[in-house]
Each structure stands twice: as C-alpha cells, then as structure tokens.
C-alpha cells in the first residue's frame, strides 16, 4: 500500500466545453497528456458510490468503441 501511494500515478481529469483533458503524472517521469474531443465521445455514464456521496466513477464511451 505504501509503495502504491509513493510511486502510483496521479490522474487529473479536466472536463471542458470542448472535451476532456486527462493528465497522468508519476513521481519519476514525464507527465502524459491526452485530450478527448467532444465529437469523439458517444456517451457518458456516472456511477455514484453509495457508501461515500463525494465519490463517483465516470465512464466515457467513445465512438471508436473504447470505454
């Protein structure tokens, strides 16, 4: 658990009007950036955590078929 907390990746999702920007950073290494355009998204699904109201899972369904 401590190894994952110290060396795991941090992922930041920024939802904008034009799409979704995803930035993945690790303690040692370059950040990885990805932008998904609004036109490439065919659906969005949000699941709320029943135990913790402040947590949720976001799934993007892309036109290419990748979820």
mmCIF file as Biopython writes it, N, C-alpha, C and O atoms, coordinates in Angstrom:
data_model
#
loop_
_atom_site.group_PDB
_atom_site.id
_atom_site.type_symbol
_atom_site.label_atom_id
_atom_site.label_alt_id
_atom_site.label_comp_id
_atom_site.label_asym_id
_atom_site.label_entity_id
_atom_site.label_seq_id
_atom_site.pdbx_PDB_ins_code
_atom_site.Cartn_x
_atom_site.Cartn_y
_atom_site.Cartn_z
_atom_site.occupancy
_atom_site.B_iso_or_equiv
_atom_site.auth_seq_id
_atom_site.auth_asym_id
_atom_site.pdbx_PDB_model_num
ATOM 1   N N  . UNK A ? 1  ? 0.818   -1.187 0.000   1.0 0.0 1  A 1 
ATOM 2   C CA . UNK A ? 1  ? 0.000   0.000  0.000   1.0 0.0 1  A 1 
ATOM 3   C C  . UNK A ? 1  ? 0.867   1.257  0.000   1.0 0.0 1  A 1 
ATOM 4   O O  . UNK A ? 1  ? 0.577   2.213  -0.720  1.0 0.0 1  A 1 
ATOM 5   N N  . UNK A ? 2  ? 1.923   1.257  0.802   1.0 0.0 2  A 1 
ATOM 6   C CA . UNK A ? 2  ? 2.809   2.414  0.840   1.0 0.0 2  A 1 
ATOM 7   C C  . UNK A ? 2  ? 3.550   2.591  -0.485  1.0 0.0 2  A 1 
ATOM 8   O O  . UNK A ? 2  ? 3.798   3.716  -0.920  1.0 0.0 2  A 1 
ATOM 9   N N  . UNK A ? 3  ? 3.900   1.480  -1.116  1.0 0.0 3  A 1 
ATOM 10  C CA . UNK A ? 3  ? 4.586   1.562  -2.406  1.0 0.0 3  A 1 
ATOM 11  C C  . UNK A ? 3  ? 3.670   2.193  -3.454  1.0 0.0 3  A 1 
ATOM 12  O O  . UNK A ? 3  ? 4.103   3.041  -4.234  1.0 0.0 3  A 1 
ATOM 13  N N  . UNK A ? 4  ? 2.416   1.779  -3.467  1.0 0.0 4  A 1 
ATOM 14  C CA . UNK A ? 4  ? 1.469   2.357  -4.428  1.0 0.0 4  A 1 
ATOM 15  C C  . UNK A ? 4  ? 1.233   3.837  -4.152  1.0 0.0 4  A 1 
ATOM 16  O O  . UNK A ? 4  ? 1.140   4.635  -5.084  1.0 0.0 4  A 1 
ATOM 17  N N  . UNK A ? 5  ? 1.136   4.206  -2.885  1.0 0.0 5  A 1 
ATOM 18  C CA . UNK A ? 5  ? 0.915   5.610  -2.547  1.0 0.0 5  A 1 
ATOM 19  C C  . UNK A ? 5  ? 2.111   6.468  -2.936  1.0 0.0 5  A 1 
ATOM 20  O O  . UNK A ? 5  ? 1.942   7.618  -3.342  1.0 0.0 5  A 1 
ATOM 21  N N  . UNK A ? 6  ? 3.319   5.923  -2.815  1.0 0.0 6  A 1 
ATOM 22  C CA . UNK A ? 6  ? 4.510   6.695  -3.135  1.0 0.0 6  A 1 
ATOM 23  C C  . UNK A ? 6  ? 4.869   6.717  -4.606  1.0 0.0 6  A 1 
ATOM 24  O O  . UNK A ? 6  ? 5.407   7.706  -5.104  1.0 0.0 6  A 1 
ATOM 25  N N  . UNK A ? 7  ? 4.571   5.620  -5.313  1.0 0.0 7  A 1 
ATOM 26  C CA . UNK A ? 7  ? 5.013   5.514  -6.697  1.0 0.0 7  A 1 
ATOM 27  C C  . UNK A ? 7  ? 3.860   5.388  -7.692  1.0 0.0 7  A 1 
ATOM 28  O O  . UNK A ? 7  ? 4.103   5.266  -8.892  1.0 0.0 7  A 1 
ATOM 29  N N  . UNK A ? 8  ? 2.642   5.412  -7.232  1.0 0.0 8  A 1 
ATOM 30  C CA . UNK A ? 8  ? 1.492   5.321  -8.131  1.0 0.0 8  A 1 
ATOM 31  C C  . UNK A ? 8  ? 1.286   6.600  -8.917  1.0 0.0 8  A 1 
ATOM 32  O O  . UNK A ? 8  ? 1.817   7.655  -8.571  1.0 0.0 8  A 1 
ATOM 33  N N  . UNK A ? 9  ? 0.517   6.490  -9.968  1.0 0.0 9  A 1 
ATOM 34  C CA . UNK A ? 9  ? 0.268   7.644  -10.835 1.0 0.0 9  A 1 
ATOM 35  C C  . UNK A ? 9  ? -0.888  8.480  -10.289 1.0 0.0 9  A 1 
ATOM 36  O O  . UNK A ? 9  ? -1.852  7.943  -9.744  1.0 0.0 9  A 1 
ATOM 37  N N  . UNK A ? 10 ? -0.781  9.780  -10.440 1.0 0.0 10 A 1 
ATOM 38  C CA . UNK A ? 10 ? -1.875  10.696 -10.145 1.0 0.0 10 A 1 
ATOM 39  C C  . UNK A ? 10 ? -2.531  11.057 -11.467 1.0 0.0 10 A 1 
ATOM 40  O O  . UNK A ? 10 ? -1.848  11.404 -12.430 1.0 0.0 10 A 1 
ATOM 41  N N  . UNK A ? 11 ? -3.861  10.975 -11.516 1.0 0.0 11 A 1 
ATOM 42  C CA . UNK A ? 11 ? -4.588  11.257 -12.753 1.0 0.0 11 A 1 
ATOM 43  C C  . UNK A ? 11 ? -5.540  12.420 -12.491 1.0 0.0 11 A 1 
ATOM 44  O O  . UNK A ? 11 ? -6.320  12.402 -11.539 1.0 0.0 11 A 1 
ATOM 45  N N  . UNK A ? 12 ? -5.461  13.427 -13.353 1.0 0.0 12 A 1 
ATOM 46  C CA . UNK A ? 12 ? -6.316  14.604 -13.250 1.0 0.0 12 A 1 
ATOM 47  C C  . UNK A ? 12 ? -7.173  14.683 -14.503 1.0 0.0 12 A 1 
ATOM 48  O O  . UNK A ? 12 ? -6.654  14.765 -15.617 1.0 0.0 12 A 1 
ATOM 49  N N  . UNK A ? 13 ? -8.484  14.657 -14.317 1.0 0.0 13 A 1 
ATOM 50  C CA . UNK A ? 13 ? -9.435  14.805 -15.428 1.0 0.0 13 A 1 
ATOM 51  C C  . UNK A ? 13 ? -10.004 16.211 -15.363 1.0 0.0 13 A 1 
ATOM 52  O O  . UNK A ? 13 ? -10.511 16.632 -14.324 1.0 0.0 13 A 1 
ATOM 53  N N  . UNK A ? 14 ? -9.921  16.936 -16.468 1.0 0.0 14 A 1 
ATOM 54  C CA . UNK A ? 14 ? -10.499 18.268 -16.566 1.0 0.0 14 A 1 
ATOM 55  C C  . UNK A ? 14 ? -11.556 18.235 -17.660 1.0 0.0 14 A 1 
ATOM 56  O O  . UNK A ? 14 ? -11.245 18.008 -18.829 1.0 0.0 14 A 1 
ATOM 57  N N  . UNK A ? 15 ? -12.798 18.463 -17.276 1.0 0.0 15 A 1 
ATOM 58  C CA . UNK A ? 15 ? -13.905 18.442 -18.223 1.0 0.0 15 A 1 
ATOM 59  C C  . UNK A ? 15 ? -14.165 19.865 -18.682 1.0 0.0 15 A 1 
ATOM 60  O O  . UNK A ? 15 ? -14.458 20.746 -17.875 1.0 0.0 15 A 1 
ATOM 61  N N  . UNK A ? 16 ? -14.056 20.081 -19.987 1.0 0.0 16 A 1 
ATOM 62  C CA . UNK A ? 16 ? -14.264 21.401 -20.564 1.0 0.0 16 A 1 
ATOM 63  C C  . UNK A ? 16 ? -15.412 21.337 -21.563 1.0 0.0 16 A 1 
ATOM 64  O O  . UNK A ? 16 ? -15.976 20.271 -21.811 1.0 0.0 16 A 1 
ATOM 65  N N  . UNK A ? 17 ? -15.742 22.458 -22.117 1.0 0.0 17 A 1 
ATOM 66  C CA . UNK A ? 17 ? -16.814 22.511 -23.113 1.0 0.0 17 A 1 
ATOM 67  C C  . UNK A ? 17 ? -16.418 21.800 -24.405 1.0 0.0 17 A 1 
ATOM 68  O O  . UNK A ? 17 ? -17.278 21.294 -25.127 1.0 0.0 17 A 1 
ATOM 69  N N  . UNK A ? 18 ? -15.108 21.760 -24.696 1.0 0.0 18 A 1 
ATOM 70  C CA . UNK A ? 18 ? -14.623 21.156 -25.938 1.0 0.0 18 A 1 
ATOM 71  C C  . UNK A ? 18 ? -14.275 19.684 -25.808 1.0 0.0 18 A 1 
ATOM 72  O O  . UNK A ? 18 ? -14.073 19.017 -26.823 1.0 0.0 18 A 1 
ATOM 73  N N  . UNK A ? 19 ? -14.198 19.154 -24.588 1.0 0.0 19 A 1 
ATOM 74  C CA . UNK A ? 19 ? -13.851 17.753 -24.399 1.0 0.0 19 A 1 
ATOM 75  C C  . UNK A ? 19 ? -13.301 17.491 -23.011 1.0 0.0 19 A 1 
ATOM 76  O O  . UNK A ? 19 ? -13.600 18.215 -22.062 1.0 0.0 19 A 1 
ATOM 77  N N  . UNK A ? 20 ? -12.491 16.442 -22.904 1.0 0.0 20 A 1 
ATOM 78  C CA . UNK A ? 20 ? -11.925 16.035 -21.621 1.0 0.0 20 A 1 
ATOM 79  C C  . UNK A ? 20 ? -10.407 15.964 -21.760 1.0 0.0 20 A 1 
ATOM 80  O O  . UNK A ? 20 ? -9.889  15.300 -22.657 1.0 0.0 20 A 1 
ATOM 81  N N  . UNK A ? 21 ? -9.705  16.650 -20.870 1.0 0.0 21 A 1 
ATOM 82  C CA . UNK A ? 21 ? -8.248  16.607 -20.833 1.0 0.0 21 A 1 
ATOM 83  C C  . UNK A ? 21 ? -7.835  15.699 -19.677 1.0 0.0 21 A 1 
ATOM 84  O O  . UNK A ? 21 ? -8.294  15.868 -18.548 1.0 0.0 21 A 1 
ATOM 85  N N  . UNK A ? 22 ? -6.962  14.732 -19.974 1.0 0.0 22 A 1 
ATOM 86  C CA . UNK A ? 22 ? -6.501  13.772 -18.974 1.0 0.0 22 A 1 
ATOM 87  C C  . UNK A ? 22 ? -4.987  13.933 -18.833 1.0 0.0 22 A 1 
ATOM 88  O O  . UNK A ? 22 ? -4.247  13.834 -19.812 1.0 0.0 22 A 1 
ATOM 89  N N  . UNK A ? 23 ? -4.544  14.179 -17.612 1.0 0.0 23 A 1 
ATOM 90  C CA . UNK A ? 23 ? -3.112  14.314 -17.334 1.0 0.0 23 A 1 
ATOM 91  C C  . UNK A ? 23 ? -2.725  13.272 -16.290 1.0 0.0 23 A 1 
ATOM 92  O O  . UNK A ? 23 ? -3.288  13.238 -15.196 1.0 0.0 23 A 1 
ATOM 93  N N  . UNK A ? 24 ? -1.766  12.428 -16.637 1.0 0.0 24 A 1 
ATOM 94  C CA . UNK A ? 24 ? -1.297  11.375 -15.745 1.0 0.0 24 A 1 
ATOM 95  C C  . UNK A ? 24 ? 0.150   11.661 -15.393 1.0 0.0 24 A 1 
ATOM 96  O O  . UNK A ? 24 ? 0.996   11.776 -16.280 1.0 0.0 24 A 1 
ATOM 97  N N  . UNK A ? 25 ? 0.442   11.779 -14.103 1.0 0.0 25 A 1 
ATOM 98  C CA . UNK A ? 25 ? 1.801   12.068 -13.660 1.0 0.0 25 A 1 
ATOM 99  C C  . UNK A ? 25 ? 2.267   11.002 -12.688 1.0 0.0 25 A 1 
ATOM 100 O O  . UNK A ? 25 ? 1.483   10.452 -11.915 1.0 0.0 25 A 1 
ATOM 101 N N  . UNK A ? 26 ? 3.558   10.723 -12.742 1.0 0.0 26 A 1 
ATOM 102 C CA . UNK A ? 26 ? 4.211   9.791  -11.822 1.0 0.0 26 A 1 
ATOM 103 C C  . UNK A ? 26 ? 5.321   10.544 -11.098 1.0 0.0 26 A 1 
ATOM 104 O O  . UNK A ? 26 ? 5.811   11.552 -11.606 1.0 0.0 26 A 1 
ATOM 105 N N  . UNK A ? 27 ? 5.728   10.069 -9.913  1.0 0.0 27 A 1 
ATOM 106 C CA . UNK A ? 27 ? 6.783   10.778 -9.181  1.0 0.0 27 A 1 
ATOM 107 C C  . UNK A ? 27 ? 8.076   10.913 -9.980  1.0 0.0 27 A 1 
ATOM 108 O O  . UNK A ? 27 ? 8.738   11.948 -9.909  1.0 0.0 27 A 1 
ATOM 109 N N  . UNK A ? 28 ? 8.444   9.879  -10.739 1.0 0.0 28 A 1 
ATOM 110 C CA . UNK A ? 28 ? 9.670   9.915  -11.539 1.0 0.0 28 A 1 
ATOM 111 C C  . UNK A ? 28 ? 9.272   9.675  -12.988 1.0 0.0 28 A 1 
ATOM 112 O O  . UNK A ? 28 ? 8.913   8.556  -13.355 1.0 0.0 28 A 1 
ATOM 113 N N  . UNK A ? 29 ? 9.330   10.688 -13.793 1.0 0.0 29 A 1 
ATOM 114 C CA . UNK A ? 29 ? 8.986   10.536 -15.198 1.0 0.0 29 A 1 
ATOM 115 C C  . UNK A ? 29 ? 8.232   11.742 -15.714 1.0 0.0 29 A 1 
ATOM 116 O O  . UNK A ? 29 ? 7.840   12.631 -14.959 1.0 0.0 29 A 1 
ATOM 117 N N  . UNK A ? 30 ? 8.039   11.746 -17.018 1.0 0.0 30 A 1 
ATOM 118 C CA . UNK A ? 30 ? 7.346   12.860 -17.653 1.0 0.0 30 A 1 
ATOM 119 C C  . UNK A ? 30 ? 5.838   12.676 -17.534 1.0 0.0 30 A 1 
ATOM 120 O O  . UNK A ? 30 ? 5.351   11.546 -17.531 1.0 0.0 30 A 1 
ATOM 121 N N  . UNK A ? 31 ? 5.090   13.783 -17.434 1.0 0.0 31 A 1 
ATOM 122 C CA . UNK A ? 31 ? 3.627   13.679 -17.418 1.0 0.0 31 A 1 
ATOM 123 C C  . UNK A ? 31 ? 3.110   13.259 -18.794 1.0 0.0 31 A 1 
ATOM 124 O O  . UNK A ? 31 ? 3.695   13.592 -19.824 1.0 0.0 31 A 1 
ATOM 125 N N  . UNK A ? 32 ? 2.010   12.525 -18.785 1.0 0.0 32 A 1 
ATOM 126 C CA . UNK A ? 32 ? 1.379   12.061 -20.004 1.0 0.0 32 A 1 
ATOM 127 C C  . UNK A ? 32 ? 0.062   12.815 -20.161 1.0 0.0 32 A 1 
ATOM 128 O O  . UNK A ? 32 ? -0.786  12.769 -19.270 1.0 0.0 32 A 1 
ATOM 129 N N  . UNK A ? 33 ? -0.117  13.507 -21.284 1.0 0.0 33 A 1 
ATOM 130 C CA . UNK A ? 33 ? -1.311  14.295 -21.542 1.0 0.0 33 A 1 
ATOM 131 C C  . UNK A ? 33 ? -2.124  13.643 -22.658 1.0 0.0 33 A 1 
ATOM 132 O O  . UNK A ? 33 ? -1.570  13.127 -23.628 1.0 0.0 33 A 1 
ATOM 133 N N  . UNK A ? 34 ? -3.436  13.677 -22.503 1.0 0.0 34 A 1 
ATOM 134 C CA . UNK A ? 34 ? -4.333  13.176 -23.542 1.0 0.0 34 A 1 
ATOM 135 C C  . UNK A ? 34 ? -5.569  14.059 -23.556 1.0 0.0 34 A 1 
ATOM 136 O O  . UNK A ? 34 ? -6.076  14.439 -22.500 1.0 0.0 34 A 1 
ATOM 137 N N  . UNK A ? 35 ? -6.051  14.384 -24.734 1.0 0.0 35 A 1 
ATOM 138 C CA . UNK A ? 35 ? -7.261  15.193 -24.873 1.0 0.0 35 A 1 
ATOM 139 C C  . UNK A ? 35 ? -8.261  14.424 -25.724 1.0 0.0 35 A 1 
ATOM 140 O O  . UNK A ? 35 ? -7.941  13.979 -26.826 1.0 0.0 35 A 1 
ATOM 141 N N  . UNK A ? 36 ? -9.465  14.272 -25.208 1.0 0.0 36 A 1 
ATOM 142 C CA . UNK A ? 36 ? -10.544 13.600 -25.939 1.0 0.0 36 A 1 
ATOM 143 C C  . UNK A ? 36 ? -11.544 14.667 -26.347 1.0 0.0 36 A 1 
ATOM 144 O O  . UNK A ? 36 ? -12.160 15.318 -25.503 1.0 0.0 36 A 1 
ATOM 145 N N  . UNK A ? 37 ? -11.694 14.836 -27.653 1.0 0.0 37 A 1 
ATOM 146 C CA . UNK A ? 37 ? -12.608 15.862 -28.171 1.0 0.0 37 A 1 
ATOM 147 C C  . UNK A ? 37 ? -14.061 15.478 -27.939 1.0 0.0 37 A 1 
ATOM 148 O O  . UNK A ? 37 ? -14.401 14.299 -27.844 1.0 0.0 37 A 1 
ATOM 149 N N  . UNK A ? 38 ? -14.892 16.471 -27.851 1.0 0.0 38 A 1 
ATOM 150 C CA . UNK A ? 38 ? -16.321 16.266 -27.618 1.0 0.0 38 A 1 
ATOM 151 C C  . UNK A ? 38 ? -16.945 15.434 -28.730 1.0 0.0 38 A 1 
ATOM 152 O O  . UNK A ? 38 ? -17.853 14.645 -28.472 1.0 0.0 38 A 1 
ATOM 153 N N  . UNK A ? 39 ? -16.476 15.595 -29.951 1.0 0.0 39 A 1 
ATOM 154 C CA . UNK A ? 39 ? -17.019 14.857 -31.095 1.0 0.0 39 A 1 
ATOM 155 C C  . UNK A ? 39 ? -16.695 13.365 -31.022 1.0 0.0 39 A 1 
ATOM 156 O O  . UNK A ? 39 ? -17.382 12.558 -31.648 1.0 0.0 39 A 1 
ATOM 157 N N  . UNK A ? 40 ? -15.654 12.984 -30.263 1.0 0.0 40 A 1 
ATOM 158 C CA . UNK A ? 40 ? -15.241 11.583 -30.148 1.0 0.0 40 A 1 
ATOM 159 C C  . UNK A ? 40 ? -15.994 10.832 -29.048 1.0 0.0 40 A 1 
ATOM 160 O O  . UNK A ? 40 ? -15.870 9.612  -28.940 1.0 0.0 40 A 1 
ATOM 161 N N  . UNK A ? 41 ? -16.770 11.545 -28.233 1.0 0.0 41 A 1 
ATOM 162 C CA . UNK A ? 41 ? -17.491 10.934 -27.114 1.0 0.0 41 A 1 
ATOM 163 C C  . UNK A ? 41 ? -18.916 10.621 -27.555 1.0 0.0 41 A 1 
ATOM 164 O O  . UNK A ? 41 ? -19.647 11.510 -27.991 1.0 0.0 41 A 1 
ATOM 165 N N  . UNK A ? 42 ? -19.310 9.337  -27.439 1.0 0.0 42 A 1 
ATOM 166 C CA . UNK A ? 42 ? -20.671 8.953  -27.821 1.0 0.0 42 A 1 
ATOM 167 C C  . UNK A ? 42 ? -21.585 8.831  -26.601 1.0 0.0 42 A 1 
ATOM 168 O O  . UNK A ? 42 ? -22.807 8.823  -26.752 1.0 0.0 42 A 1 
ATOM 169 N N  . UNK A ? 43 ? -21.017 8.737  -25.399 1.0 0.0 43 A 1 
ATOM 170 C CA . UNK A ? 43 ? -21.839 8.641  -24.199 1.0 0.0 43 A 1 
ATOM 171 C C  . UNK A ? 43 ? -21.010 8.786  -22.939 1.0 0.0 43 A 1 
ATOM 172 O O  . UNK A ? 43 ? -19.809 8.519  -22.930 1.0 0.0 43 A 1 
ATOM 173 N N  . UNK A ? 44 ? -21.677 9.217  -21.871 1.0 0.0 44 A 1 
ATOM 174 C CA . UNK A ? 44 ? -21.041 9.367  -20.565 1.0 0.0 44 A 1 
ATOM 175 C C  . UNK A ? 44 ? -21.921 8.684  -19.535 1.0 0.0 44 A 1 
ATOM 176 O O  . UNK A ? 44 ? -23.142 8.842  -19.543 1.0 0.0 44 A 1 
ATOM 177 N N  . UNK A ? 45 ? -21.290 7.918  -18.643 1.0 0.0 45 A 1 
ATOM 178 C CA . UNK A ? 45 ? -22.036 7.231  -17.592 1.0 0.0 45 A 1 
ATOM 179 C C  . UNK A ? 45 ? -21.384 7.565  -16.254 1.0 0.0 45 A 1 
ATOM 180 O O  . UNK A ? 45 ? -20.170 7.429  -16.100 1.0 0.0 45 A 1 
ATOM 181 N N  . UNK A ? 46 ? -22.187 8.002  -15.289 1.0 0.0 46 A 1 
ATOM 182 C CA . UNK A ? 46 ? -21.696 8.364  -13.961 1.0 0.0 46 A 1 
ATOM 183 C C  . UNK A ? 46 ? -22.306 7.410  -12.939 1.0 0.0 46 A 1 
ATOM 184 O O  . UNK A ? 46 ? -23.527 7.284  -12.850 1.0 0.0 46 A 1 
ATOM 185 N N  . UNK A ? 47 ? -21.440 6.731  -12.158 1.0 0.0 47 A 1 
ATOM 186 C CA . UNK A ? 47 ? -21.874 5.865  -11.059 1.0 0.0 47 A 1 
ATOM 187 C C  . UNK A ? 47 ? -21.460 6.517  -9.749  1.0 0.0 47 A 1 
ATOM 188 O O  . UNK A ? 47 ? -20.285 6.815  -9.533  1.0 0.0 47 A 1 
ATOM 189 N N  . UNK A ? 48 ? -22.425 6.732  -8.888  1.0 0.0 48 A 1 
ATOM 190 C CA . UNK A ? 48 ? -22.123 7.296  -7.564  1.0 0.0 48 A 1 
ATOM 191 C C  . UNK A ? 48 ? -21.847 6.175  -6.579  1.0 0.0 48 A 1 
ATOM 192 O O  . UNK A ? 48 ? -22.451 5.105  -6.649  1.0 0.0 48 A 1 
ATOM 193 N N  . UNK A ? 49 ? -20.930 6.435  -5.663  1.0 0.0 49 A 1 
ATOM 194 C CA . UNK A ? 49 ? -20.610 5.481  -4.614  1.0 0.0 49 A 1 
ATOM 195 C C  . UNK A ? 49 ? -21.673 5.605  -3.528  1.0 0.0 49 A 1 
ATOM 196 O O  . UNK A ? 49 ? -21.879 6.687  -2.978  1.0 0.0 49 A 1 
ATOM 197 N N  . UNK A ? 50 ? -22.347 4.498  -3.220  1.0 0.0 50 A 1 
ATOM 198 C CA . UNK A ? 50 ? -23.433 4.545  -2.224  1.0 0.0 50 A 1 
ATOM 199 C C  . UNK A ? 50 ? -22.907 4.749  -0.806  1.0 0.0 50 A 1 
ATOM 200 O O  . UNK A ? 50 ? -23.606 5.317  0.033   1.0 0.0 50 A 1 
ATOM 201 N N  . UNK A ? 51 ? -21.692 4.297  -0.529  1.0 0.0 51 A 1 
ATOM 202 C CA . UNK A ? 51 ? -21.128 4.440  0.804   1.0 0.0 51 A 1 
ATOM 203 C C  . UNK A ? 51 ? -20.559 5.835  1.050   1.0 0.0 51 A 1 
ATOM 204 O O  . UNK A ? 51 ? -20.569 6.315  2.184   1.0 0.0 51 A 1 
ATOM 205 N N  . UNK A ? 52 ? -20.060 6.490  -0.005  1.0 0.0 52 A 1 
ATOM 206 C CA . UNK A ? 52 ? -19.443 7.801  0.135   1.0 0.0 52 A 1 
ATOM 207 C C  . UNK A ? 52 ? -20.012 8.713  -0.950  1.0 0.0 52 A 1 
ATOM 208 O O  . UNK A ? 52 ? -19.721 8.528  -2.132  1.0 0.0 52 A 1 
ATOM 209 N N  . UNK A ? 53 ? -20.800 9.670  -0.567  1.0 0.0 53 A 1 
ATOM 210 C CA . UNK A ? 53 ? -21.501 10.530 -1.524  1.0 0.0 53 A 1 
ATOM 211 C C  . UNK A ? 53 ? -20.560 11.461 -2.299  1.0 0.0 53 A 1 
ATOM 212 O O  . UNK A ? 53 ? -20.960 12.035 -3.311  1.0 0.0 53 A 1 
ATOM 213 N N  . UNK A ? 54 ? -19.328 11.612 -1.838  1.0 0.0 54 A 1 
ATOM 214 C CA . UNK A ? 54 ? -18.402 12.507 -2.528  1.0 0.0 54 A 1 
ATOM 215 C C  . UNK A ? 54 ? -17.577 11.789 -3.596  1.0 0.0 54 A 1 
ATOM 216 O O  . UNK A ? 54 ? -16.780 12.425 -4.286  1.0 0.0 54 A 1 
ATOM 217 N N  . UNK A ? 55 ? -17.756 10.470 -3.743  1.0 0.0 55 A 1 
ATOM 218 C CA . UNK A ? 55 ? -17.005 9.692  -4.739  1.0 0.0 55 A 1 
ATOM 219 C C  . UNK A ? 55 ? -17.935 9.246  -5.855  1.0 0.0 55 A 1 
ATOM 220 O O  . UNK A ? 55 ? -19.112 8.957  -5.637  1.0 0.0 55 A 1 
ATOM 221 N N  . UNK A ? 56 ? -17.369 9.198  -7.064  1.0 0.0 56 A 1 
ATOM 222 C CA . UNK A ? 56 ? -18.112 8.689  -8.207  1.0 0.0 56 A 1 
ATOM 223 C C  . UNK A ? 56 ? -17.141 8.168  -9.247  1.0 0.0 56 A 1 
ATOM 224 O O  . UNK A ? 56 ? -15.951 8.482  -9.218  1.0 0.0 56 A 1 
ATOM 225 N N  . UNK A ? 57 ? -17.659 7.372  -10.163 1.0 0.0 57 A 1 
ATOM 226 C CA . UNK A ? 57 ? -16.877 6.821  -11.266 1.0 0.0 57 A 1 
ATOM 227 C C  . UNK A ? 57 ? -17.463 7.341  -12.562 1.0 0.0 57 A 1 
ATOM 228 O O  . UNK A ? 57 ? -18.677 7.309  -12.761 1.0 0.0 57 A 1 
ATOM 229 N N  . UNK A ? 58 ? -16.610 7.814  -13.432 1.0 0.0 58 A 1 
ATOM 230 C CA . UNK A ? 58 ? -17.020 8.380  -14.706 1.0 0.0 58 A 1 
ATOM 231 C C  . UNK A ? 58 ? -16.516 7.474  -15.821 1.0 0.0 58 A 1 
ATOM 232 O O  . UNK A ? 58 ? -15.326 7.165  -15.884 1.0 0.0 58 A 1 
ATOM 233 N N  . UNK A ? 59 ? -17.414 7.050  -16.698 1.0 0.0 59 A 1 
ATOM 234 C CA . UNK A ? 59 ? -17.045 6.228  -17.850 1.0 0.0 59 A 1 
ATOM 235 C C  . UNK A ? 59 ? -17.396 6.979  -19.117 1.0 0.0 59 A 1 
ATOM 236 O O  . UNK A ? 59 ? -18.509 7.483  -19.265 1.0 0.0 59 A 1 
ATOM 237 N N  . UNK A ? 60 ? -16.440 7.051  -20.029 1.0 0.0 60 A 1 
ATOM 238 C CA . UNK A ? 60 ? -16.669 7.670  -21.330 1.0 0.0 60 A 1 
ATOM 239 C C  . UNK A ? 60 ? -16.784 6.571  -22.373 1.0 0.0 60 A 1 
ATOM 240 O O  . UNK A ? 60 ? -15.940 5.677  -22.436 1.0 0.0 60 A 1 
ATOM 241 N N  . UNK A ? 61 ? -17.805 6.635  -23.175 1.0 0.0 61 A 1 
ATOM 242 C CA . UNK A ? 61 ? -17.956 5.718  -24.301 1.0 0.0 61 A 1 
ATOM 243 C C  . UNK A ? 61 ? -17.569 6.514  -25.544 1.0 0.0 61 A 1 
ATOM 244 O O  . UNK A ? 61 ? -18.178 7.530  -25.877 1.0 0.0 61 A 1 
ATOM 245 N N  . UNK A ? 62 ? -16.526 6.010  -26.221 1.0 0.0 62 A 1 
ATOM 246 C CA . UNK A ? 62 ? -16.015 6.720  -27.384 1.0 0.0 62 A 1 
ATOM 247 C C  . UNK A ? 62 ? -16.589 6.138  -28.678 1.0 0.0 62 A 1 
ATOM 248 O O  . UNK A ? 62 ? -17.001 4.978  -28.721 1.0 0.0 62 A 1 
ATOM 249 N N  . UNK A ? 63 ? -16.609 6.937  -29.700 1.0 0.0 63 A 1 
ATOM 250 C CA . UNK A ? 63 ? -17.104 6.492  -31.000 1.0 0.0 63 A 1 
ATOM 251 C C  . UNK A ? 63 ? -16.268 5.325  -31.521 1.0 0.0 63 A 1 
ATOM 252 O O  . UNK A ? 63 ? -16.792 4.459  -32.220 1.0 0.0 63 A 1 
ATOM 253 N N  . UNK A ? 64 ? -14.988 5.291  -31.194 1.0 0.0 64 A 1 
ATOM 254 C CA . UNK A ? 64 ? -14.102 4.221  -31.651 1.0 0.0 64 A 1 
ATOM 255 C C  . UNK A ? 64 ? -14.412 2.885  -30.986 1.0 0.0 64 A 1 
ATOM 256 O O  . UNK A ? 64 ? -13.904 1.848  -31.414 1.0 0.0 64 A 1 
ATOM 257 N N  . UNK A ? 65 ? -15.251 2.900  -29.930 1.0 0.0 65 A 1 
ATOM 258 C CA . UNK A ? 65 ? -15.621 1.667  -29.231 1.0 0.0 65 A 1 
ATOM 259 C C  . UNK A ? 65 ? -14.877 1.443  -27.938 1.0 0.0 65 A 1 
ATOM 260 O O  . UNK A ? 65 ? -15.219 0.523  -27.195 1.0 0.0 65 A 1 
ATOM 261 N N  . UNK A ? 66 ? -13.875 2.244  -27.638 1.0 0.0 66 A 1 
ATOM 262 C CA . UNK A ? 66 ? -13.114 2.120  -26.405 1.0 0.0 66 A 1 
ATOM 263 C C  . UNK A ? 66 ? -13.919 2.742  -25.268 1.0 0.0 66 A 1 
ATOM 264 O O  . UNK A ? 66 ? -14.510 3.811  -25.425 1.0 0.0 66 A 1 
ATOM 265 N N  . UNK A ? 67 ? -13.936 2.064  -24.125 1.0 0.0 67 A 1 
ATOM 266 C CA . UNK A ? 67 ? -14.660 2.584  -22.952 1.0 0.0 67 A 1 
ATOM 267 C C  . UNK A ? 67 ? -13.658 3.052  -21.930 1.0 0.0 67 A 1 
ATOM 268 O O  . UNK A ? 67 ? -14.042 3.528  -20.862 1.0 0.0 67 A 1 
#
